[in-house]
Amino acid sequence: MADCYDVLGCSDRNLFSRHFDDYLAAPNPDGPTCEFLWEMRNAILAGRGYCFHTARGKAHFSNEGCRYDAVDRVPLSSIERSNIATIARAERLRGCR
């Protein structure tokens, strides 16, 4: 159930950090938007059963079948954890909220 992205690969088996400087954080108008980064990061969590608490998260992903109320309880692989951290870092550098 990995999410795959043309430039980055699949969320559960490719380290997104390899593309941090050239795509995720690059000041490039063709690069990812804050919305796309948010969706990428949260899609990893949703795919592993995270229950969203915000209206935005619930509306986008729904909580149907969710199992984990806390992010730190979601069973993620080390690659998925690294990818979430990489995406969050790109969001901070881009000034996403």
PASEBA-1860 file (N, C-alpha, C; in nm, 3 decimals):
! residues 97
1> MADCYDVL> 0.081/-0.120/0.000/0.000/0.000/0.000/0.086/0.126/0.000 ~ 0.204/0.118/-0.052/0.290/0.236/-0.056/0.236/0.338/-0.154 ~ 0.260/0.464/-0.122/0.228/0.571/-0.216/0.352/0.595/-0.301 ~ 0.335/0.595/-0.431/0.449/0.612/-0.522/0.443/0.748/-0.591 ~ 0.558/0.811/-0.603/0.571/0.942/-0.664/0.681/0.933/-0.770 ~ 0.653/0.984/-0.889/0.745/0.972/-1.001/0.888/1.012/-0.967 ~ 0.904/1.125/-0.902/1.038/1.179/-0.876/1.106/1.110/-0.758 ~ 1.027/1.066/-0.660/1.082/1.019/-0.533/1.084/0.869/-0.515
9> GCSDRNLF> 0.993/0.800/-0.577/0.981/0.657/-0.555/0.864/0.627/-0.465 ~ 0.868/0.515/-0.397/0.756/0.470/-0.314/0.785/0.493/-0.166 ~ 0.684/0.536/-0.095/0.701/0.581/0.044/0.751/0.474/0.140 ~ 0.730/0.348/0.110/0.773/0.247/0.206/0.902/0.176/0.167 ~ 0.965/0.219/0.057/1.091/0.151/0.020/1.198/0.241/-0.040 ~ 1.171/0.369/-0.057/1.271/0.462/-0.110/1.292/0.576/-0.012 ~ 1.417/0.604/0.018/1.446/0.716/0.107/1.433/0.847/0.030 ~ 1.334/0.926/0.068/1.310/1.052/-0.001/1.424/1.152/0.019
17> SRHFDDYL> 1.505/1.133/0.121/1.613/1.226/0.149/1.713/1.237/0.033 ~ 1.719/1.136/-0.050/1.808/1.142/-0.167/1.768/1.254/-0.263 ~ 1.642/1.293/-0.257/1.590/1.396/-0.347/1.558/1.526/-0.274 ~ 1.613/1.541/-0.154/1.579/1.658/-0.074/1.624/1.787/-0.141 ~ 1.753/1.797/-0.172/1.806/1.922/-0.226/1.759/1.952/-0.367 ~ 1.747/1.847/-0.450/1.714/1.871/-0.590/1.565/1.880/-0.619 ~ 1.479/1.840/-0.524/1.336/1.846/-0.552/1.253/1.896/-0.434 ~ 1.260/1.827/-0.322/1.171/1.859/-0.212/1.190/2.000/-0.156
25> AAPNPDGP> 1.312/2.043/-0.139/1.337/2.174/-0.079/1.386/2.277/-0.179 ~ 1.406/2.238/-0.303/1.457/2.331/-0.403/1.357/2.443/-0.428 ~ 1.406/2.567/-0.437/1.316/2.679/-0.467/1.281/2.678/-0.615 ~ 1.203/2.581/-0.653/1.171/2.556/-0.793/1.020/2.568/-0.810 ~ 0.974/2.650/-0.904/0.829/2.663/-0.922/0.763/2.532/-0.966 ~ 0.839/2.439/-1.020/0.785/2.310/-1.060/0.794/2.207/-0.948 ~ 0.851/2.247/-0.836/0.865/2.156/-0.723/0.732/2.140/-0.651 ~ 0.733/2.061/-0.544/0.609/2.034/-0.472/0.556/2.155/-0.397
33> TCEFLWEM> 0.425/2.168/-0.393/0.360/2.274/-0.317/0.346/2.229/-0.171 ~ 0.313/2.323/-0.087/0.287/2.289/0.053/0.173/2.188/0.064 ~ 0.072/2.203/-0.018/-0.041/2.110/-0.016/0.006/1.969/-0.052 ~ 0.088/1.958/-0.156/0.138/1.827/-0.198/0.224/1.763/-0.088 ~ 0.311/1.842/-0.026/0.395/1.789/0.082/0.308/1.741/0.198 ~ 0.206/1.818/0.234/0.115/1.779/0.341/0.048/1.646/0.307 ~ 0.000/1.635/0.184/-0.066/1.512/0.141/0.030/1.393/0.144 ~ 0.153/1.412/0.097/0.252/1.304/0.099/0.277/1.255/0.241
41> RNAILAGR> 0.303/1.349/0.330/0.337/1.314/0.468/0.221/1.241/0.534 ~ 0.103/1.294/0.519/-0.012/1.234/0.586/-0.063/1.107/0.518 ~ -0.035/1.090/0.389/-0.073/0.966/0.321/0.002/0.846/0.380 ~ 0.126/0.869/0.420/0.203/0.761/0.483/0.134/0.720/0.612 ~ 0.096/0.818/0.693/0.029/0.788/0.820/-0.107/0.724/0.798 ~ -0.183/0.777/0.704/-0.317/0.723/0.677/-0.308/0.578/0.632 ~ -0.209/0.548/0.551/-0.192/0.412/0.500/-0.160/0.311/0.609 ~ -0.113/0.360/0.722/-0.079/0.271/0.834/-0.181/0.276/0.947
49> GYCFHTAR> -0.293/0.347/0.923/-0.402/0.343/1.020/-0.413/0.457/1.118 ~ -0.349/0.570/1.090/-0.357/0.685/1.180/-0.496/0.746/1.177 ~ -0.549/0.784/1.294/-0.678/0.851/1.307/-0.654/1.001/1.314 ~ -0.699/1.073/1.215/-0.677/1.217/1.209/-0.768/1.290/1.306 ~ -0.716/1.399/1.362/-0.790/1.478/1.459/-0.835/1.612/1.403 ~ -0.771/1.659/1.297/-0.809/1.788/1.240/-0.918/1.769/1.135 ~ -0.995/1.875/1.116/-1.100/1.871/1.013/-1.038/1.846/0.875 ~ -0.924/1.907/0.850/-0.856/1.890/0.721/-0.818/1.744/0.698
57> GKAHFSNE> -0.756/1.683/0.797/-0.715/1.543/0.786/-0.833/1.449/0.770 ~ -0.936/1.472/0.848/-1.056/1.388/0.839/-1.123/1.401/0.703 ~ -1.129/1.524/0.653/-1.195/1.547/0.524/-1.116/1.485/0.409 ~ -0.985/1.491/0.417/-0.902/1.442/0.307/-0.886/1.290/0.310 ~ -0.863/1.236/0.429/-0.830/1.093/0.439/-0.941/1.008/0.500 ~ -1.030/1.068/0.574/-1.135/0.997/0.647/-1.069/0.915/0.758 ~ -1.147/0.878/0.853/-1.093/0.796/0.962/-1.151/0.655/0.958 ~ -1.212/0.621/0.848/-1.271/0.487/0.838/-1.160/0.381/0.848
65> GCRYDAVD> -1.175/0.292/0.942/-1.078/0.185/0.959/-0.951/0.227/1.030 ~ -0.944/0.349/1.081/-0.821/0.392/1.150/-0.808/0.317/1.282 ~ -0.684/0.307/1.330/-0.659/0.229/1.451/-0.572/0.300/1.554 ~ -0.501/0.405/1.516/-0.404/0.467/1.606/-0.434/0.615/1.624 ~ -0.456/0.656/1.750/-0.487/0.796/1.780/-0.362/0.882/1.794 ~ -0.250/0.823/1.820/-0.125/0.897/1.840/-0.026/0.862/1.730 ~ 0.038/0.963/1.674/0.135/0.943/1.566/0.247/0.849/1.609 ~ 0.293/0.862/1.733/0.405/0.778/1.777/0.367/0.632/1.798
73> RVPLSSIE> 0.239/0.600/1.788/0.195/0.461/1.802/0.172/0.393/1.667 ~ 0.179/0.471/1.558/0.157/0.416/1.424/0.277/0.329/1.387 ~ 0.254/0.204/1.347/0.366/0.115/1.313/0.425/0.149/1.176 ~ 0.531/0.226/1.178/0.599/0.269/1.056/0.734/0.202/1.044 ~ 0.775/0.177/0.921/0.910/0.125/0.899/1.009/0.241/0.918 ~ 1.135/0.208/0.929/1.237/0.312/0.945/1.240/0.404/0.822 ~ 1.215/0.348/0.704/1.212/0.430/0.582/1.094/0.526/0.586 ~ 0.977/0.477/0.628/0.860/0.564/0.637/0.883/0.676/0.739
81> RSNIATIA> 0.942/0.644/0.853/0.972/0.748/0.953/1.069/0.851/0.897 ~ 1.170/0.803/0.826/1.267/0.894/0.764/1.198/0.981/0.660 ~ 1.111/0.924/0.581/1.042/1.000/0.477/0.950/1.107/0.537 ~ 0.880/1.073/0.645/0.797/1.173/0.713/0.882/1.288/0.764 ~ 0.996/1.256/0.823/1.086/1.360/0.874/1.141/1.446/0.760 ~ 1.175/1.384/0.649/1.226/1.457/0.533/1.121/1.552/0.477 ~ 1.000/1.502/0.464/0.891/1.587/0.412/0.864/1.702/0.509 ~ 0.860/1.675/0.639/0.837/1.781/0.738/0.947/1.886/0.731
89> RAERLRGC> 1.068/1.843/0.709/1.180/1.938/0.695/1.161/2.026/0.572 ~ 1.118/1.968/0.462/1.091/2.045/0.340/0.976/2.144/0.365 ~ 0.875/2.100/0.438/0.763/2.190/0.470/0.812/2.310/0.550 ~ 0.899/2.287/0.649/0.952/2.397/0.729/1.033/2.493/0.642 ~ 1.120/2.439/0.557/1.202/2.525/0.471/1.119/2.607/0.374 ~ 1.008/2.553/0.328/0.920/2.624/0.236/0.823/2.717/0.309 ~ 0.823/2.712/0.441/0.734/2.798/0.518/0.589/2.751/0.519 ~ 0.570/2.623/0.501/0.434/2.568/0.502/0.381/2.570/0.645
97> R> 0.252/2.578/0.658/0.195/2.574/0.794/0.117/2.448/0.817
END
